[in-house]
Amino acid sequence: MIGQTGILQRSLDQSVSLGESLVAKSRLLSPPERQVIDLVFDGRLNKSIAKELGVSMRTVEARRSKSMKKLGVKSVSELIQVWTKLKASQV
């Protein structure tokens, strides 16, 4: 039983540190990058985001790409998962 408790505690510690590292990474995002990620999170396409923000589609792609690198994700689905966790931690 003691071994299981240790495993559970380690898992909990890793979850907490993962959450803290996500928050730290999210602080690296610029306000325009956050704007783009919020709109991606809402299901918007690059073209629609560009029109709403009054920037080129290439600018949206660049901001999204930089944001994903800063957050350490490789796909939009990973981005959505991470952003969901970040939004939940802000409540």
N, C-alpha and C positions, 0 to 999 in steps of 0.2 A: 504493500500500500504506500509506503514512503516513496518508492520509486515513481509511482503514478503521480503523486502529489508534486514531486520535483519536475516531472514532465509537464504537468499542467501549469505550474508556476513559470517555467521557462517559456512555454507557449504564450502565456499571458504577457510576460515581459517582452517577448518578440513583437506581439501585437501592439503593445503600447509604444515601443520604439519605432515600429513601422509607421504608426499614426503620427508620431512626432516628426519623423523624417519627411513624411508627406507634407505636413504643415510647413516645415522648414523649406522644402522644395517649392511649395506654392508661393512663398514669400519672394522668391526669385523672379516671379512673373511680373512683367510690366503691366500697367493698367490696360493698354491696348491688347496685350496678349490675353489678359483675363476676359476682356470683352468678347474676343473671338471665341475663347473656350466656352464661355457662358452660352453663346449662340449655337455653337456646335452641340453643346449639352442639350439645348432645346430642340435639336433635330434639324437645324437650319443647314442648308447647303452653302458652299463657298460663294457662289454667285449671289445668293440672297443676302449673305452676310456683307459682302462687298458693297452691294447696293445700299443697304441700311446704314453702313458706316461711312459711305462716301469715299471708299478707297478701291484700289484695283483688286481684282481677284488674286493676282500674284502676291499682293501685300497680305491678304488674308491667308494664303497658303504659307507664306513665310512666317507669319505670326503663329499659326497653328503648329508648324514644324518646330519652331524654336520652343514653344510651350511644351510640346511633347518631349523634346530632348531634355528640357529643364526638369520635367516631372519623371523622366526615366521610363516613358512608355513608348511602345512601338506601333500600336494600332489605335484606331479610334475607339474600338470597344474597350481596350485597356484604359484609354483616356476617360471614357465615360465612367468606368468603375472607380477610378481614382477620384474623379471630380465628385462622384456621388458620396464617397467616403469623406471628402473634404467638406462638402456642404453639410453632411450630417454632423460633423464634428463642430460646426459653427453654430448649431442650434442651441 
